[in-house]
Amino acid sequence: MTTVRVRFAPSPTGYLHVGGARTALFNWLYARHSDGKFLLRVEDTDKARSTDEHTQVILDGLTWLGLDWDEALVFQGAQITRHQEMADRLLREGKAYLDEGAIRLRVPPGEIAWEDAVHGRISFQGEDIKDFVILRSDRSPLYNFAVVVDDIDMRITHVLRGDDHISNTPKQIAVYRALGAPLPVFGHVPMINGPDGKKLSKRHGATAVGDYQHLGVLPAAMRNFLALLGWSPGGDREILTRDEMIQLFTLEGILKKASVFDTTKLEWMNGQYLSTTPPEELYDLVAGPLAQLGADGDRAHILRAIAAVKTRSRTTLDVARQVAVRLDAKFVELDEKAQQEIAKDPAGYKASLVASVAALQGAEWTTEALEKTLRALAETRGVAAGKIFQPIRIALTGGTVSEPVNELLYVVGKAAALKRLEIAAAAVRV
């Protein structure tokens, strides 16, 4: 059997768009599922717009996503002599002709069809496709010719790409036929739309993979999310490991209709990954944003705080903001719900904090002992435990939702927590 060889061929004229990343991922998954090869070709023939910076950003984005390629990186611009040789060959064979210094391919009449791996049979008529230029008068190749020559030379067996390329495919098939080369399997993946049903663009928000990296999305979550944009593994499962995606991925599972890029869904999925990622693995991702915020703490304290907040976070930036609150009181700001809660009964809020400080002064600072102390205080005061817990939560975080209050107190630390509670109580006017 022929070894599966697929490629991702970005143009380094911009950043790695999520649509391009999804195409790369599908190719990578198919190669890994089939024990094949995933190749990378940089289509840098647009010298005016191609930059080394964009090339590096694309490579960094693929590396961040965990998409490794199997052979040496190919630059299309370095193959121009080969493109010229093939065009000249077709000219000699009468399959192409000169037109004002350019070389045009003769497109024979008749059907040009293929069995698309996603859409099924797609057919065009040669009569509807005009003879097209394959080599300009300055001897530079055009896309639909260069890509075929490169794919033949790289022995590509499957061309998986966005369905905006469907109109290019009959021209490329005409080139394959003219060169006497076997056709690869073509599979055209539907576009990614924004929530409004229109093609995903900057008006919908971030569209570059690097943007999501900087917004605090984990690469494993992004990979999982992109995989499910236009592919179904079967069943209702949404959280899939790398190995599970490789095992389950098939071309038959690629959907025919456009998918919707739902940022809320991505954040939910990222939260699922954050909750199961060990604090030690998140430390470096959180340390940078913490430093930018101006938060300072020792590694052990930061790790305790990460462990406490990660299950209630959607991004690593969320984690960093919540960790900062637990490291330093200067990051505590009362949100609207917290202000409303205090306003309902400011005297009760103040009294609860004062009583909590008195009870906690002599408490052993472990999560178990702290919970016992606070529940005993609630019983002594004849109130529900929540009446003791919530004022502490608000005073320490500025919000009404957090990890269990005994864990929160433990993470903040005894001296810092008692000081914050005292200041919060003193700040209430009754």
Buried (B, 14 or more C-beta within 10 A) or exposed (E): EEEBBBBBBBBBBBBBBBBBBBBBBBBBBBBBBBEBBBBBBBBBBBEEEBBEEBBEBBBBBBEBBEBEBBEEEBBBBEBBEBBBEBBBEBBEEEBBEEEEEBBBBBBEEEEBBBEBBBBEEBEBEBEEBEEBBBBEEEBBBBBBBBBBBBBBBBEBBBBBBBBEBBEBBBBBBBBBBBBEBEBBBBBBBBBBBBEEEEEBEEEBBBBBBBBBBEBBBBBBBBBBBBBBBBBEBEEEEEEBEBEBBBEBBBBEBBBEEBBBBBBEBBBBBBBBBBEEBEBEEBBEBBBEBBEEBEBEBEEEBBBBBBBBBBEBBBBBBBBBBBBBBBBBBEBBEBBEEBEEBBEEBEEBBBBBBBBBBEBBEEBEBEBEBBBBBBBBBBEEBEBEBEBBBBBBBBBBBBBBEBBBBBBBBBBBBBEBBBBBBBEBBEEBEE
